[in-house]
Amino acid sequence: MISIIVPVYNVENYARKCIESLISQTYKDIEIILVDDGSTDSSGAICDEYAQKDNRIKVIHKENGGLSDARNAGLDIASGDYIGFVDSDDYIDEHMYGHLYDILVDNNADMSVCDFLEVSDTDDAKDAQSESKIEIIEDKDVYKLVTSFNTADITAWNKLYKRDIFSDYRFEKGRLHEDQWAIPYVVSKCNRIVKSSAKLYYYVTRNDSISKTRLSPKRMWDLLDALSNSCGFFKDKRLYDEQNIEAHNLCNQIMDFYENACDFFDEPIGIKKELHDYFKKSMQLNSNVFSFKQVVYNSFMLFPQIGIVIKKIRERM
């Protein structure tokens, strides 16, 4: 059985379409866990309405705790052998979980991934691609997802997971970029990941959604925290040698983000120039002068200093 966990918060205009797409899945052995996270509109009542129609639906009503807290509440009662997540303002193709299950089992994988299609809240998505390309990622290559710039790699909602992945992990409560906090742990539990190019998840763009709100200092520094956490993960796993360029890519990603984030603040931070100059020098050094491994290692050593910057910024919020 597949447990599909859906955090629900003030989505009365979207919830029905989402739930209908779940109960219409061609893969029938599912339980749908709708977590009403303290909604103040009719979302909770809509969840209860559907639970009366389909005995595969379970509803949790709880105080508002955020997306991570709602997912965790669903994980706590999930009874399936596999886990999936869907955001309540999105919807999915009727074949999505059947496809994800088939490619996961056929390839003896720990996690399966499909692509997504971005649609407006006034559109109806087209049918799924009739054919898809399959990619197998295994062993140390699974860590490429941690540093990926591809949204489909680093989100929680377009995937099917073996239940064991979440046996001793819960999403970070209070985080704005909870998926990027989760991805290092998730891939560390995978020996093999299978990816499909089929666009089976329909990601609805809303002007008022959490991820569409204007980039704020709080959101930026939460993301920097997540990226730094990923970097620390690579360091702890000793994945920062010449054989794993993903660690180097992560350092570059953090540096680019750090530079852009600092531009949002009027007053210069004392350590800003020091960090900027160090990163710039480290990343441009020729390997003949300074070994690649040492460049990456030195970059890791800067993250305690970045933590100081984050603290200073937060004190000003």
C-alpha positions as CSV (number, residue, x, y, z in Angstrom):
1,M,0.0,0.0,0.0
2,I,1.0,3.6,-0.7
3,S,0.3,6.3,1.9
4,I,-0.2,9.7,0.3
5,I,0.2,12.6,2.7
6,V,-1.4,15.9,1.9
7,P,-1.0,18.9,4.2
8,V,-4.1,21.1,3.8
9,Y,-4.2,24.8,4.8
10,N,-6.7,27.4,3.5
11,V,-7.0,25.9,0.0
12,E,-10.8,25.7,-0.3
13,N,-10.5,26.8,-4.0
14,Y,-8.0,24.0,-4.8
15,A,-8.6,21.1,-2.4
16,R,-11.3,19.4,-4.4
17,K,-9.3,19.2,-7.6
18,C,-6.3,17.8,-5.6
19,I,-8.3,15.2,-3.8
20,E,-10.2,14.1,-6.9
21,S,-6.9,13.5,-8.6
22,L,-5.8,11.2,-5.7
23,I,-9.0,9.1,-5.5
24,S,-8.8,8.7,-9.3
25,Q,-5.4,7.0,-9.3
26,T,-5.2,3.9,-11.4
27,Y,-3.1,2.4,-8.6
28,K,-5.9,1.6,-6.1
29,D,-4.1,0.3,-3.0
30,I,-3.6,3.6,-1.4
31,E,-4.5,5.5,1.7
32,I,-4.9,9.3,1.5
33,I,-4.0,11.2,4.6
34,L,-5.4,14.7,4.6
35,V,-3.9,16.8,7.3
36,D,-6.0,19.9,8.0
37,D,-3.3,22.2,9.5
38,G,-5.6,24.6,11.3
39,S,-7.4,25.9,8.3
40,T,-9.7,29.0,8.8
41,D,-11.7,28.5,5.6
42,S,-13.8,25.5,4.5
43,S,-10.8,23.3,3.7
44,G,-11.2,21.1,6.8
45,A,-14.9,20.5,6.0
46,I,-14.0,19.6,2.4
47,C,-11.6,17.0,3.8
48,D,-14.3,15.5,6.0
49,E,-16.8,15.5,3.0
50,Y,-14.4,13.3,1.0
51,A,-13.6,11.0,3.9
52,Q,-17.4,10.2,3.9
53,K,-17.2,9.2,0.3
54,D,-14.0,7.2,0.2
55,N,-12.9,4.9,3.0
56,R,-9.3,5.1,1.9
57,I,-9.2,8.7,3.2
58,K,-8.1,9.6,6.7
59,V,-8.4,13.1,8.0
60,I,-6.3,14.8,10.8
61,H,-7.5,18.1,12.2
62,K,-4.7,19.9,14.1
63,E,-3.5,23.3,15.2
64,N,-1.5,25.2,12.6
65,G,2.1,24.2,12.7
66,G,3.3,24.7,9.1
67,L,4.0,22.4,6.2
68,S,6.7,20.3,7.9
69,D,4.6,19.7,11.0
70,A,1.6,18.6,8.9
71,R,3.7,16.2,6.9
72,N,5.1,14.8,10.1
73,A,1.6,14.3,11.5
74,G,0.8,12.3,8.4
75,L,3.9,10.2,8.7
76,D,3.1,9.3,12.3
77,I,-0.1,7.5,11.3
78,A,0.9,6.3,7.8
79,S,0.5,2.5,7.4
80,G,1.6,2.1,3.8
81,D,4.8,0.3,2.6
82,Y,5.5,3.3,0.5
83,I,5.2,7.1,1.1
84,G,4.2,9.9,-1.2
85,F,3.5,13.6,-0.6
86,V,1.2,16.0,-2.6
87,D,0.7,19.7,-1.9
88,S,-3.0,20.5,-1.6
89,D,-3.0,23.3,-4.1
90,D,-1.5,20.9,-6.8
91,Y,-2.9,17.9,-8.5
92,I,-1.5,14.8,-10.2
93,D,-2.0,12.6,-13.3
94,E,-4.1,9.5,-12.7
95,H,-1.2,7.3,-13.6
96,M,1.4,9.0,-11.4
97,Y,1.6,6.6,-8.4
98,G,1.1,3.5,-10.6
99,H,4.1,4.6,-12.7
100,L,6.3,5.5,-9.8
101,Y,5.5,2.2,-8.1
102,D,6.2,0.2,-11.3
103,I,9.6,1.8,-12.0
104,L,10.6,1.6,-8.3
105,V,9.8,-2.1,-8.0
106,D,11.1,-3.1,-11.5
107,N,14.5,-1.4,-10.8
108,N,14.8,-2.5,-7.1
109,A,15.1,1.2,-6.1
110,D,14.6,3.0,-2.8
111,M,13.0,6.0,-4.3
112,S,11.4,6.9,-7.7
113,V,11.0,10.3,-9.2
114,C,8.8,11.8,-12.0
115,D,9.0,15.1,-13.7
116,F,6.4,17.9,-13.2
117,L,4.5,20.3,-15.3
118,E,4.0,23.9,-14.1
119,V,0.4,25.1,-14.7
120,S,-1.6,28.2,-13.8
121,D,-4.5,27.9,-11.4
122,T,-6.9,28.4,-14.3
123,D,-5.5,25.7,-16.6
124,D,-6.2,22.1,-16.9
125,A,-3.1,20.0,-17.4
126,K,-2.7,17.8,-20.5
127,D,-2.5,14.1,-20.3
128,A,0.8,12.5,-19.2
129,Q,3.5,11.7,-21.7
130,S,2.8,8.3,-23.2
131,E,6.5,7.5,-23.2
132,S,9.2,8.3,-20.7
133,K,12.9,7.9,-20.4
134,I,14.2,6.1,-17.3
135,E,17.5,7.0,-15.6
136,I,19.0,4.8,-12.8
137,I,21.2,6.6,-10.2
138,E,23.0,4.5,-7.7
139,D,25.8,4.3,-5.1
140,K,27.6,7.6,-4.5
141,D,25.9,9.2,-7.6
142,V,22.7,9.5,-5.6
143,Y,24.2,12.5,-3.8
144,K,24.0,14.5,-7.1
145,L,20.4,15.2,-6.1
146,V,21.6,17.2,-3.1
147,T,23.4,19.8,-5.3
148,S,21.0,19.7,-8.2
149,F,19.6,22.9,-9.7
150,N,16.7,20.9,-11.0
151,T,13.5,21.5,-9.0
152,A,12.2,18.0,-9.7
153,D,15.3,16.6,-7.9
154,I,15.0,18.5,-4.6
155,T,11.3,18.6,-3.9
156,A,9.4,16.1,-1.8
157,W,6.1,16.0,-3.8
158,N,7.0,14.2,-7.1
159,K,8.5,11.1,-5.5
160,L,7.6,7.7,-4.1
161,Y,9.7,6.5,-1.1
162,K,10.2,3.2,0.6
163,R,8.7,3.6,4.1
164,D,12.0,2.8,5.8
165,I,13.5,6.1,4.6
166,F,11.3,7.9,7.1
167,S,11.6,5.4,9.9
168,D,13.8,7.8,12.0
169,Y,13.4,11.1,10.1
170,R,10.9,13.9,10.3
171,F,10.8,17.2,8.4
172,E,12.4,20.3,10.1
173,K,9.6,22.2,11.7
174,G,9.5,25.9,11.1
175,R,11.7,25.8,8.0
176,L,10.7,27.6,4.8
177,H,12.8,25.4,2.6
178,E,11.9,22.1,4.3
179,D,12.6,20.0,1.2
180,Q,16.1,21.2,0.8
181,W,16.7,20.4,4.4
182,A,15.3,16.9,3.9
183,I,17.0,15.9,0.6
184,P,20.5,15.2,2.1
185,Y,19.0,12.8,4.6
186,V,16.7,11.2,2.1
187,V,19.4,10.4,-0.5
188,S,21.7,9.1,2.3
189,K,19.1,6.3,2.8
190,C,19.0,5.4,-0.9
191,N,21.3,2.9,-2.7
192,R,19.4,3.4,-5.9
193,I,17.1,6.0,-7.3
194,V,15.1,5.7,-10.5
195,K,14.0,8.9,-12.4
196,S,11.3,9.1,-15.1
197,S,11.0,12.0,-17.5
198,A,7.2,11.7,-17.5
199,K,5.5,14.9,-16.3
200,L,2.9,13.4,-14.0
201,Y,2.8,16.0,-11.2
202,Y,0.9,19.3,-11.9
203,Y,2.4,22.1,-10.0
204,V,-0.1,25.0,-9.7
205,T,1.4,28.5,-9.7
206,R,-0.5,30.8,-7.3
207,N,0.3,34.4,-6.5
208,D,-0.5,33.9,-2.9
209,S,1.3,30.5,-2.3
210,I,4.2,30.2,0.2
211,S,6.8,29.6,-2.5
212,K,5.5,32.5,-4.6
213,T,5.7,35.2,-2.0
214,R,8.3,37.9,-2.4
215,L,11.9,36.9,-1.5
216,S,12.5,38.2,2.0
217,P,15.6,38.2,4.2
218,K,14.0,35.5,6.3
219,R,13.5,33.3,3.2
220,M,16.9,33.9,1.9
221,W,18.7,33.1,5.1
222,D,16.6,30.0,5.6
223,L,17.8,28.8,2.2
224,L,21.4,29.6,3.0
225,D,20.9,27.6,6.2
226,A,19.7,24.7,4.1
227,L,22.5,24.9,1.7
228,S,25.1,25.1,4.5
229,N,23.5,22.1,6.1
230,S,23.9,20.2,2.8
231,C,27.5,21.3,2.7
232,G,28.0,20.0,6.2
233,F,26.4,16.8,5.2
234,F,29.0,16.3,2.4
235,K,31.8,17.1,4.9
236,D,30.4,14.6,7.5
237,K,30.1,11.9,4.8
238,R,33.7,12.7,3.5
239,L,32.4,13.3,0.0
240,Y,34.5,16.3,-0.8
241,D,37.4,14.8,-2.6
242,E,38.5,15.0,-6.2
243,Q,36.2,12.1,-7.1
244,N,33.0,14.0,-6.2
245,I,32.7,17.4,-8.0
246,E,29.2,17.7,-6.6
247,A,30.7,19.1,-3.4
248,H,32.5,21.8,-5.4
249,N,29.3,22.7,-7.2
250,L,27.6,23.1,-3.9
251,C,30.2,25.5,-2.7
252,N,29.7,27.6,-5.9
253,Q,26.0,27.5,-5.4
254,I,26.3,28.8,-1.9
255,M,28.6,31.5,-2.9
256,D,26.4,32.7,-5.7
257,F,23.4,32.8,-3.3
258,Y,25.4,34.5,-0.6
259,E,26.5,37.3,-2.9
260,N,22.9,37.9,-4.1
261,A,21.5,37.8,-0.6
262,C,23.9,40.4,0.7
263,D,22.8,42.8,-2.0
264,F,19.4,43.0,-0.2
265,F,20.9,44.8,2.8
266,D,21.7,48.5,2.8
267,E,24.4,48.4,5.4
268,P,27.6,46.3,4.7
269,I,28.3,43.5,7.0
270,G,31.9,43.6,8.2
271,I,32.6,40.0,7.3
272,K,31.0,40.2,3.9
273,K,34.0,41.5,2.0
274,E,36.3,39.0,3.7
275,L,34.1,36.1,2.8
276,H,33.6,37.4,-0.7
277,D,37.3,37.8,-1.4
278,Y,38.1,34.4,0.1
279,F,35.5,32.5,-1.9
280,K,36.5,34.3,-5.1
281,K,40.1,33.5,-4.6
282,S,39.5,29.9,-3.7
283,M,37.1,29.1,-6.5
284,Q,39.4,30.7,-9.2
285,L,42.7,29.1,-8.1
286,N,44.2,26.9,-10.7
287,S,44.5,23.2,-9.7
288,N,48.2,23.3,-10.4
289,V,48.6,26.0,-7.7
290,F,46.1,24.8,-5.2
291,S,44.7,21.3,-5.1
292,F,41.0,20.9,-5.9
293,K,40.5,19.0,-2.6
294,Q,42.0,21.8,-0.6
295,V,39.9,24.5,-2.3
296,V,36.7,22.6,-1.4
297,Y,37.9,21.8,2.1
298,N,38.8,25.5,2.8
299,S,35.4,26.5,1.5
300,F,33.8,24.1,4.1
301,M,35.8,25.7,6.8
302,L,34.1,29.1,6.1
303,F,30.6,27.9,7.1
304,P,31.0,28.7,10.8
305,Q,31.8,32.3,9.7
306,I,28.7,32.3,7.5
307,G,26.8,31.2,10.5
308,I,28.0,34.4,12.3
309,V,26.7,36.5,9.4
310,I,23.3,34.7,9.5
311,K,23.1,35.5,13.2
312,K,23.9,39.1,12.7
313,I,21.3,39.4,9.9
314,R,18.6,37.8,12.1
315,E,19.3,40.2,14.9
316,R,18.4,43.0,12.5
317,M,15.1,41.5,11.4
